[in-house]
């Protein structure tokens, strides 16, 4: 990571975006894969109708969760670095800017994962039994909404601290 001025919001915003991607992935995996069981990582390609396909989907769900865990850990490390004091100088710190960056990251996760996995590669859909449906488009719309709200909240946080 490049050196930044202690008063720069960049480290905090980058940490928030990483945390948002990771935590957004956890919400997706926990809610849709595990609790609601509407799909698995490869369920459009390997429907979980045999033990072998269930095992393959479970492995790929695990790889997905490992990615979200590593992204969240990276966000925590960057956040820790952003919060450290350097030579006694104050660091830029805004809860609203951090929350906005996290929402931005979550929205980016929904957009990228939705576009690639649901629409381009057809690895799975929000509700697998429906195939490509309104819910896949709603997932993308949630990404746009989260990015929008995140950017607005970051602006409020950045303005309030200057």
N, C-alpha and C positions, 0 to 999 in steps of 0.2 A: 504494500500500500504506500502510495506517495505521501511525503510529508505535507501537512497542511498547516496553515496559520491556526493558532489555538482558538481564535474566534470564528473560524470557518464552520458552517453548518454541514459541510460535505461528509465528514466521518459519521456524524449522527444520522444523517439521511441515508447514507449507504447501509449502515447497520440496520436501520428500520426497514429498508427495502428487502434486505436479506432475511430478516426475521419475518416479514410479511410473506415472502415466497415460501419459506419453510413452514410457517404456521398455517398458511392457506393450504399447503399440500397436506398437512396433518388433518385439517378439517375435512378435506376431500376424502382422504383415505379412511379416516375413522367413521365419518358419517355415511358416505356412499358405499365404500367397500365393506366395512365391518358391521355397522349398526343396521342400516337399511338394506344392505346386500343387493343393491341395484345393479352393480357391475363389479368386475375385477379388472386388473390392468390389461389383460389380453382377452377378455370375455367375448368380444366380437369375432376374434380370430380363432380362439380356443374355448368354445362354450363349455362351462364347467359341468358337463354331463357324464363324464367318466372320472374315475379316481385319478388317472394320469393327468387329465386336463385340469382338474381341481388342484393337483399338486403344482403343475406348471404355473397356473394363475397365482397360487399362494407364494411361490418363489418370486414372481415378478411384482406382486404386491409388496413383498418384503424389500426388494430392490428399490421400489418407489419410496417406501418408508425410510430406507437407509439414506436416500437422496435428501428427503425432507429433513431428516435428523441432522445430516451434515450441513445443510444450508442453514438450519436454525443455529447450530453450534457456531458456524462461521459468523452469523449475525451477532451472537452473544460475545464472541471474541472481539469483533469490530466495535461493538457497543462499549465493552470494557475499555478498549484503547481510547475510544472517543471521550470517555468519562474521566480518564486519568488527568491529573494536573501535571503540567510541564513547566518546570522552572517557576512554579508558583503563579503562573498566569491562569486566569479563568478560562474555562472552555465554554464554547457555545453549548447551551443545553436548553431544550424546549420540549416539554411533554407533548404539546400539540403537534409540533413538527415531527417528532418521533412517531406518534400515532398516525399522522398523515402518511409518513413514509411507509409504515407497516401496511396501511390500507392500500397504498400504491403497489407495494410488492405483492400483496394478496391478489389484487386485480390483475397484475401482470401474470401471475401464476395462472389464474383462471383463463386469461386470454390465450397465453401460449399453450398451455396444456389442452384447453378446449379446441383450439384451432388444429394443433398437431394430432392429438390422440383421437378426438371425436370426428373432425371434419376432413383432415387430409389422409391420415393413415388408417382411420376407422378401426383403431385397436379396441375401443369400447365406446359406449354411449352412456349418458347419464342414467337412463333407464334402459338397460340392455334389451329387454324383451320388446321394446318399441322401436329399436334401431334408431337411426337419425330422426330426431323429433324436436318438437317445440322446446323440450327441456334442454337439449344441447344448445339451442339458440339462447335460451334463458340463462344458461351458464355463461355464455359469452357476454350477454348483456350485464350480468352481475359483475363481470370483470371490468367492463367499461364504467359502470357505476362506481365500483370501488376505486378505480384509478381517478375518476373525477372528484369524488369526495376526498380521497387522499391528497390530491394536489391542492384542493381548496383548504383543507386543514393544515397542510404544510405552509401555505401562504400566510394563513392566520398566525401560525407559530413563528414563522420567520419575521413577520411584520411586528409582532408583539415584543420581540426581543431586541429590536434595533433602536 
